[in-house]
């Protein structure tokens, strides 16, 4: 199944085998023609993740576009939200902040329409990634926390919970790092210590979970993060562990793993009084950070080197330190401006979504969820400007009044909802299904001639006859009479309802005569 292939692509990408992930994704996509929309969307999403791990952000954006197209065609809010978030990440890595903010706001709006916990979990994760990339920690944290709470995955991915925990841990540690750089006062240092301590605990939980499911690559990353976020008081005890981790060959240079561990080792060495060795390691880490695809890594590592050289009293270090401190404060202010922009985008997108929901509800029958008379009038108005035949079918339930009289209106409403669902299953995606009122429904079918309308009427009767609603006294079953009107040289779109209604009453008359 495609879902298993998508899971394997994700796992390979997470473990650093990007070439294997890309090869598997492309090979599977070649044979994906008959797969469901959800499966194809999942595979394109996994491909976007693999391109992200590879640093090919243009290819990542293209894969996200394909996922989004499929999700929109299927009206799948879950994959829409996930596709928008992974595309936002591509925009951010390509320094396109404004389109990224718009995508994230739209992903938030799509998230509100997700009913599946697994897709909602991933949507929260995607939004958390995007906001973390922008250093909008206040917006990222609730999404990462929601993902941990949901603990679900739309494709079989054993390491899903470990990933969610690792994301939340990384957010806390990054937030602490930037606070230390940008706000040099005691309250900021205390807050940074609290964030780092929380990050350490969460990273330790991520390590335990990764080890439990056998995710070696994730375990290594989580272990390094837990090690690097140990409290200050454990500096002496941490030196040996950090040195072993730093010298390990199992680092992803693109993710800056060795540079981060080296920076933490330098910090621990400095705190234990080994200043010369700390400076040597900090300089090595700064050089290694140049290969990282994430500038936050380089900023954190290089800042520590500047701080150490300043404290060591090296010539010229004071001026460099002052400039670095100024730059960090400017970046913090820029972060706050971006936060304001993100909140504004969310407000605008929320208003747009509320307007769309209100407009949709104005065209929707509140009992059954199909269209109402206003929706039919609007569709008939549009049909006047389109070529080709249109067929309109009026569906009237036979003897429906006896259902209400015998069982009550609550059960009658349940029957109407069942009939509406049956009609929607028979109708095509672009057909208009409407409840005119009472027990009368209408289907407006584009590009359907008289023969097609008659065939559709037969399928509707069969579908409604199959509807059953249980009662204490047995099952309620119904039949329906369907009238058909089709545009031709004499019948225009505005005449269709009258023609179909008349055809339906003729059908009722024939049924009555046959029954008599």
C-alpha positions as CSV (number, residue, x, y, z in Angstrom):
1,X,0.0,0.0,0.0
2,X,1.1,3.6,-0.6
3,X,0.7,4.5,3.0
4,X,3.4,2.0,3.9
5,X,5.7,3.4,1.2
6,X,5.1,6.9,2.5
7,X,5.9,5.8,6.0
8,X,9.1,4.2,4.7
9,X,10.1,7.4,2.8
10,X,9.6,9.5,6.0
11,X,11.6,7.0,8.1
12,X,14.5,7.0,5.6
13,X,14.5,10.8,5.4
14,X,14.5,11.1,9.2
15,X,17.4,8.6,9.5
16,X,19.5,10.6,7.0
17,X,19.1,8.2,4.0
18,X,17.7,11.0,1.7
19,X,18.8,9.3,-1.5
20,X,16.9,6.1,-0.5
21,X,13.9,8.1,0.5
22,X,13.8,10.0,-2.8
23,X,14.3,6.9,-4.9
24,X,11.5,5.0,-3.1
25,X,9.1,8.0,-3.4
26,X,9.6,8.4,-7.1
27,X,9.4,4.7,-7.8
28,X,6.1,4.4,-5.8
29,X,4.6,7.5,-7.5
30,X,5.1,5.9,-10.9
31,X,2.6,3.2,-9.9
32,X,0.2,5.3,-7.9
33,X,-2.4,6.0,-10.6
34,X,-5.2,3.9,-9.0
35,X,-4.5,4.9,-5.4
36,X,-6.9,7.0,-3.4
37,X,-6.5,10.7,-3.1
38,X,-5.4,10.5,0.5
39,X,-2.7,7.9,-0.3
40,X,-1.4,10.0,-3.2
41,X,-1.4,13.1,-1.0
42,X,0.5,11.3,1.7
43,X,3.2,10.1,-0.7
44,X,3.7,13.6,-2.2
45,X,3.9,15.0,1.3
46,X,6.5,12.4,2.3
47,X,8.4,13.4,-0.9
48,X,8.3,17.0,0.2
49,X,9.8,16.0,3.6
50,X,12.6,14.1,1.8
51,X,13.4,17.1,-0.3
52,X,13.5,19.2,2.8
53,X,16.0,16.9,4.4
54,X,18.1,17.1,1.3
55,X,18.0,20.9,1.3
56,X,16.3,21.1,-2.1
57,X,13.6,23.6,-1.2
58,X,12.3,24.3,-4.7
59,X,11.7,20.6,-5.2
60,X,10.1,20.6,-1.8
61,X,7.7,23.4,-2.8
62,X,6.7,21.6,-6.0
63,X,6.0,18.3,-4.1
64,X,3.9,20.3,-1.6
65,X,2.0,21.9,-4.5
66,X,1.1,18.4,-5.8
67,X,-0.1,17.3,-2.4
68,X,-2.2,20.5,-2.1
69,X,-3.8,20.1,-5.5
70,X,-4.8,16.5,-4.7
71,X,-6.1,17.5,-1.2
72,X,-8.2,20.4,-2.6
73,X,-9.6,18.2,-5.3
74,X,-10.7,15.8,-2.6
75,X,-11.8,18.5,-0.2
76,X,-9.4,17.1,2.3
77,X,-8.7,19.7,5.0
78,X,-6.1,17.5,6.7
79,X,-3.8,17.2,3.8
80,X,-4.4,20.7,2.7
81,X,-3.1,22.0,6.1
82,X,-0.1,19.7,6.0
83,X,0.7,20.6,2.4
84,X,0.5,24.3,3.2
85,X,2.8,24.0,6.2
86,X,5.5,22.0,4.4
87,X,5.3,24.5,1.5
88,X,5.7,27.3,4.0
89,X,8.9,25.7,5.2
90,X,10.2,25.7,1.7
91,X,9.4,29.4,1.3
92,X,11.2,30.1,4.6
93,X,14.3,28.3,3.7
94,X,14.3,30.2,0.4
95,X,13.9,33.5,2.3
96,X,10.3,34.1,1.1
97,X,8.8,35.2,4.4
98,X,5.6,36.8,3.2
99,X,4.2,33.8,1.2
100,X,5.3,31.6,4.1
101,X,3.2,33.6,6.6
102,X,0.2,33.4,4.2
103,X,0.6,29.6,3.9
104,X,0.8,29.2,7.6
105,X,-2.3,31.3,8.2
106,X,-4.2,29.2,5.6
107,X,-2.9,26.0,7.2
108,X,-4.3,27.2,10.5
109,X,-7.7,27.8,8.9
110,X,-7.6,24.4,7.2
111,X,-6.7,22.8,10.6
112,X,-10.1,23.9,12.0
113,X,-11.9,21.8,9.5
114,X,-9.9,18.5,10.2
115,X,-11.9,15.8,11.9
116,X,-9.3,13.1,11.8
117,X,-7.0,13.1,14.8
118,X,-4.0,11.7,12.9
119,X,-4.1,14.4,10.2
120,X,-4.7,17.0,12.9
121,X,-1.6,15.8,14.8
122,X,0.6,16.2,11.7
123,X,-1.0,19.5,10.9
124,X,-0.1,20.8,14.3
125,X,3.5,19.5,13.8
126,X,3.8,21.2,10.4
127,X,2.6,24.5,11.9
128,X,5.0,24.2,14.8
129,X,7.9,23.7,12.4
130,X,7.0,26.8,10.4
131,X,6.6,29.0,13.4
132,X,9.8,27.6,14.9
133,X,11.7,28.4,11.7
134,X,10.5,32.0,12.1
135,X,11.5,32.0,15.8
136,X,7.8,32.6,16.7
137,X,8.1,30.4,19.8
138,X,4.8,31.6,21.3
139,X,2.9,30.4,18.3
140,X,4.9,27.1,17.8
141,X,4.7,25.8,21.3
142,X,0.9,25.2,21.5
143,X,1.0,23.3,18.2
144,X,3.9,21.0,19.3
145,X,2.1,20.4,22.6
146,X,-1.1,19.5,20.8
147,X,0.8,17.1,18.6
148,X,2.2,15.3,21.6
149,X,-1.2,15.2,23.2
150,X,-2.9,13.7,20.1
151,X,-0.1,11.1,19.6
152,X,-1.5,9.9,16.2
153,X,-0.2,9.5,12.6
154,X,-2.0,9.2,9.3
155,X,0.5,6.7,8.0
156,X,2.1,3.9,10.1
157,X,5.1,5.6,11.7
158,X,6.4,4.0,14.8
159,X,8.6,6.9,15.6
160,X,5.8,9.5,15.4
161,X,5.7,10.2,19.1
162,X,9.4,10.4,19.5
163,X,9.5,13.1,16.7
164,X,6.7,15.1,18.4
165,X,8.6,15.1,21.7
166,X,11.9,16.0,20.0
167,X,10.3,18.9,18.2
168,X,8.9,20.3,21.5
169,X,12.3,19.8,23.2
170,X,14.1,21.6,20.4
171,X,11.7,24.5,20.7
172,X,12.5,25.0,24.4
173,X,16.2,24.9,23.9
174,X,16.2,27.3,20.9
175,X,14.0,29.7,22.8
176,X,16.5,29.6,25.7
177,X,19.4,30.2,23.4
178,X,17.9,33.3,21.8
179,X,16.8,34.8,25.1
180,X,20.4,34.5,26.4
181,X,21.8,36.3,23.3
182,X,19.2,39.0,23.0
183,X,18.1,40.0,26.5
184,X,21.1,40.3,28.9
185,X,19.4,40.6,32.3
186,X,18.8,38.3,35.2
187,X,15.1,37.6,34.5
188,X,15.8,36.6,30.9
189,X,18.6,34.2,32.2
190,X,16.2,32.7,34.7
191,X,13.6,32.2,32.0
192,X,16.2,30.7,29.7
193,X,17.3,28.2,32.5
194,X,13.6,27.2,32.9
195,X,13.1,26.7,29.2
196,X,16.4,24.7,28.9
197,X,15.4,22.5,31.9
198,X,12.1,21.7,30.3
199,X,13.8,21.0,27.0
200,X,16.1,18.6,28.7
201,X,13.3,16.6,30.3
202,X,11.3,16.4,27.1
203,X,14.4,15.4,25.1
204,X,15.1,12.7,27.6
205,X,11.5,11.4,27.1
206,X,12.1,11.6,23.3
207,X,15.2,9.5,23.7
208,X,13.4,6.9,25.7
209,X,10.6,6.7,23.1
210,X,13.0,6.5,20.2
211,X,14.9,3.7,21.9
212,X,11.7,1.9,22.6
213,X,10.6,1.8,18.9
214,X,14.2,1.2,17.6
215,X,14.6,4.5,15.8
216,X,18.4,4.7,16.1
217,X,18.7,8.0,14.1
218,X,16.2,9.8,16.2
219,X,17.6,8.3,19.4
220,X,21.0,9.8,18.5
221,X,19.5,13.3,17.9
222,X,17.4,13.2,21.1
223,X,20.3,11.9,23.1
224,X,22.5,14.8,21.9
225,X,19.8,17.3,22.7
226,X,19.2,15.9,26.1
227,X,23.0,16.0,26.7
228,X,23.4,19.5,25.4
229,X,20.6,20.9,27.6
230,X,21.8,19.5,30.9
231,X,21.6,22.0,33.8
232,X,24.7,24.2,34.5
233,X,25.4,22.3,37.7
234,X,26.1,19.2,35.8
235,X,28.8,20.7,33.7
236,X,31.7,18.7,35.2
237,X,29.8,15.4,34.9
238,X,28.8,16.2,31.3
239,X,32.3,16.9,29.8
240,X,33.2,13.2,29.2
241,X,29.8,12.4,27.7
242,X,29.8,15.6,25.5
243,X,33.4,14.8,24.3
244,X,32.4,11.3,23.3
245,X,29.3,12.6,21.5
246,X,31.4,15.3,19.8
247,X,34.0,12.8,18.5
248,X,31.3,10.4,17.2
249,X,31.2,10.1,13.4
250,X,27.4,9.8,13.4
251,X,26.5,13.4,12.8
252,X,24.4,15.1,10.1
253,X,26.5,18.1,8.9
254,X,23.5,19.6,7.1
255,X,21.6,19.7,10.4
256,X,24.6,21.0,12.3
257,X,24.6,18.2,14.9
258,X,28.3,18.1,15.6
259,X,28.6,21.9,15.7
260,X,25.8,22.0,18.4
261,X,27.4,19.3,20.5
262,X,30.8,21.0,20.1
263,X,29.3,24.3,21.3
264,X,27.8,22.5,24.3
265,X,31.2,20.8,25.1
266,X,32.9,24.2,24.9
267,X,30.3,25.7,27.3
268,X,30.9,22.8,29.8
269,X,34.7,23.1,29.5
270,X,34.4,26.8,30.2
271,X,32.3,26.4,33.3
272,X,34.8,23.9,34.7
273,X,37.7,26.4,34.2
274,X,39.3,24.8,31.1
275,X,39.2,28.0,29.2
276,X,41.9,27.4,26.6
277,X,40.4,24.1,25.6
278,X,36.9,25.5,25.6
279,X,38.0,28.2,23.1
280,X,39.6,25.7,20.8
281,X,36.5,23.6,20.7
282,X,34.3,26.6,20.3
283,X,36.3,27.7,17.3
284,X,36.1,24.2,15.7
285,X,32.3,24.2,16.3
286,X,32.0,27.7,14.7
287,X,33.8,26.4,11.6
288,X,31.5,23.3,11.5
289,X,28.4,25.4,11.8
290,X,29.0,26.9,8.3
291,X,27.8,23.7,6.7
292,X,24.5,23.7,8.6
293,X,21.4,24.4,6.5
294,X,19.8,26.2,9.5
295,X,21.2,29.7,10.3
296,X,19.9,29.4,13.9
297,X,22.5,26.7,14.5
298,X,25.3,29.0,13.2
299,X,24.0,31.9,15.3
300,X,24.0,29.9,18.5
301,X,27.4,28.4,18.0
302,X,29.1,31.6,16.9
303,X,27.5,33.6,19.6
304,X,29.1,31.4,22.3
305,X,32.5,31.8,20.7
306,X,32.1,35.6,20.7
307,X,31.0,35.5,24.4
308,X,34.0,33.4,25.4
309,X,36.6,35.5,23.5
310,X,35.1,38.6,25.2
311,X,35.3,37.0,28.6
312,X,38.8,35.8,27.9
313,X,39.8,39.5,27.2
314,X,41.2,38.7,23.7
315,X,42.2,41.8,21.6
316,X,39.3,43.3,19.7
317,X,36.8,40.9,21.3
318,X,35.0,43.6,23.2
319,X,34.0,45.4,20.0
320,X,32.9,42.2,18.4
321,X,30.9,41.3,21.4
322,X,29.2,44.7,21.5
323,X,28.2,44.4,17.8
324,X,27.0,40.8,18.3
325,X,24.9,41.9,21.3
326,X,23.4,44.8,19.2
327,X,22.7,42.4,16.3
328,X,21.0,39.9,18.6
329,X,18.7,42.6,20.0
330,X,17.9,43.8,16.5
331,X,17.0,40.2,15.5
332,X,14.8,40.0,18.6
333,X,12.9,43.1,17.6
334,X,12.6,41.7,14.0
335,X,11.2,38.6,15.6
336,X,8.6,40.6,17.4
337,X,7.6,42.4,14.2
338,X,7.3,39.1,12.4
339,X,5.1,37.8,15.3
340,X,2.8,40.8,14.8
341,X,2.7,40.1,11.1
342,X,1.9,36.5,11.7
343,X,-0.9,37.3,14.1
344,X,-2.3,39.8,11.5
345,X,-2.2,37.2,8.8
346,X,-4.0,34.8,11.1
347,X,-6.7,37.4,11.9
348,X,-7.2,38.1,8.1
349,X,-7.4,34.4,7.2
350,X,-9.7,33.8,10.1
351,X,-12.1,36.5,8.9
352,X,-11.9,35.2,5.4
353,X,-12.7,31.7,6.7
354,X,-15.6,33.0,8.8
355,X,-17.0,34.8,5.8
356,X,-16.7,31.7,3.6
357,X,-18.4,29.6,6.3
358,X,-21.2,32.1,6.7
359,X,-21.7,32.2,2.9
360,X,-21.8,28.4,2.7
361,X,-24.3,28.2,5.5
362,X,-26.5,30.7,3.8
363,X,-26.7,28.2,0.9
364,X,-27.0,25.1,3.1
365,X,-30.0,23.3,4.5
366,X,-29.3,23.1,8.2
367,X,-31.0,19.7,8.7
368,X,-29.4,17.7,6.0
369,X,-26.3,19.7,5.0
370,X,-27.2,19.7,1.3
371,X,-28.0,23.0,-0.5
372,X,-31.1,25.1,0.0
373,X,-33.4,26.9,-2.4
374,X,-31.0,29.8,-2.6
375,X,-28.2,27.5,-3.7
376,X,-30.5,26.1,-6.5
377,X,-31.4,29.5,-7.7
378,X,-27.8,30.5,-7.9
379,X,-26.9,27.3,-9.8
380,X,-29.7,27.8,-12.2
381,X,-28.6,31.3,-12.8
382,X,-25.1,30.1,-13.7
383,X,-26.4,27.4,-15.9
384,X,-27.9,30.0,-18.3
385,X,-24.3,31.0,-19.3
386,X,-23.0,27.4,-19.9
387,X,-23.3,25.3,-23.1
388,X,-24.5,21.7,-23.1
389,X,-27.6,20.1,-21.6
390,X,-28.6,20.3,-18.0
391,X,-31.0,17.9,-16.3
392,X,-32.9,18.7,-13.1
393,X,-34.4,15.9,-11.0
394,X,-37.1,16.5,-8.4
395,X,-37.1,13.7,-5.8
396,X,-40.3,13.4,-3.6
397,X,-40.5,10.7,-0.9
398,X,-43.6,8.5,-1.1
399,X,-45.8,8.4,2.0
400,X,-43.3,10.4,4.1
401,X,-46.1,12.0,6.2
402,X,-46.9,8.6,7.7
403,X,-43.4,8.4,9.0
404,X,-43.8,11.6,11.0
405,X,-47.3,10.7,12.1
406,X,-46.3,7.2,13.3
407,X,-42.8,7.7,14.7
408,X,-42.5,11.5,15.3
409,X,-40.5,14.3,13.7
410,X,-37.2,13.4,15.3
411,X,-37.1,10.0,13.5
412,X,-38.5,11.8,10.4
413,X,-35.5,14.1,10.5
414,X,-33.1,11.1,10.7
415,X,-34.8,9.6,7.6
416,X,-34.3,12.9,5.7
417,X,-30.7,13.0,6.6
418,X,-30.3,9.4,5.4
419,X,-32.0,10.2,2.2
420,X,-29.8,13.3,1.6
421,X,-26.7,11.2,2.2
422,X,-27.9,8.6,-0.3
423,X,-28.6,11.2,-2.9
424,X,-25.1,12.7,-2.4
425,X,-23.5,9.3,-2.9
426,X,-25.2,8.9,-6.2
427,X,-24.7,12.4,-7.5
428,X,-21.4,13.4,-9.1
429,X,-19.0,15.8,-7.4
430,X,-20.1,18.8,-9.5
431,X,-23.8,18.0,-9.3
432,X,-25.9,20.4,-7.1
433,X,-28.0,18.6,-4.4
434,X,-30.7,20.7,-2.8
435,X,-33.5,20.2,-0.3
436,X,-36.4,22.4,-1.3
437,X,-38.3,21.8,1.9
438,X,-40.2,19.1,3.6
439,X,-39.4,15.7,1.9
440,X,-38.6,17.2,-1.5
441,X,-35.0,17.2,-2.9
442,X,-33.5,18.4,-6.2
443,X,-30.4,17.3,-8.1
444,X,-29.1,19.7,-10.9
445,X,-26.8,17.7,-13.2
446,X,-24.4,19.6,-15.5
447,X,-23.8,18.1,-19.0
448,X,-26.5,15.5,-18.6
449,X,-29.0,14.9,-21.4
450,X,-32.5,13.3,-21.2
451,X,-31.1,9.7,-21.3
452,X,-28.6,10.5,-18.6
453,X,-31.2,12.2,-16.5
454,X,-33.4,9.2,-16.7
455,X,-30.6,6.9,-15.8
456,X,-29.7,9.1,-12.8
457,X,-33.4,9.0,-11.7
458,X,-33.2,5.2,-11.6
459,X,-30.1,5.2,-9.5
460,X,-31.6,7.7,-7.1
461,X,-34.7,5.6,-6.6
462,X,-32.6,2.5,-5.9
463,X,-30.4,4.4,-3.5
464,X,-33.3,5.8,-1.5
465,X,-35.1,2.4,-1.5
466,X,-31.9,1.0,0.3
467,X,-32.1,3.6,3.1
468,X,-33.1,2.1,6.4
469,X,-33.7,3.7,9.8
470,X,-34.2,1.5,12.8
471,X,-37.0,2.0,15.3
472,X,-38.3,0.0,18.3
473,X,-40.9,-1.4,16.0
474,X,-38.7,-2.3,13.1
475,X,-36.9,-0.6,10.2
476,X,-38.4,2.3,8.2
477,X,-38.0,2.0,4.4
478,X,-39.1,4.4,1.8
479,X,-39.6,4.8,-1.9
480,X,-39.4,7.9,-4.0
481,X,-40.9,9.4,-7.1
482,X,-38.4,11.2,-9.3
483,X,-39.3,13.7,-12.0
484,X,-36.8,14.8,-14.7
485,X,-36.5,18.0,-16.8
486,X,-33.8,18.5,-19.4
487,X,-32.9,21.6,-21.3
488,X,-33.5,21.6,-25.1
489,X,-34.7,24.0,-27.8
490,X,-38.0,24.6,-25.9
491,X,-36.9,24.2,-22.3
492,X,-34.5,26.6,-20.7
493,X,-32.7,26.4,-17.4
494,X,-35.4,28.6,-15.7
495,X,-38.1,26.1,-16.9
496,X,-36.4,23.0,-15.5
497,X,-37.9,23.1,-12.0
498,X,-41.4,23.4,-13.4
499,X,-40.9,20.7,-16.0
500,X,-39.3,18.3,-13.5
501,X,-42.0,19.0,-10.9
502,X,-44.7,18.3,-13.4
503,X,-43.0,15.1,-14.4
504,X,-42.8,14.0,-10.8
505,X,-46.5,14.6,-10.2
506,X,-47.3,12.6,-13.3
507,X,-45.2,9.8,-11.8
508,X,-47.1,10.0,-8.5
509,X,-50.3,9.8,-10.5
510,X,-49.2,6.7,-12.3
511,X,-48.1,5.0,-9.1
512,X,-51.4,5.8,-7.5
513,X,-53.3,4.4,-10.5
514,X,-51.3,1.3,-10.5
515,X,-51.8,0.9,-6.7
516,X,-55.6,1.3,-7.2
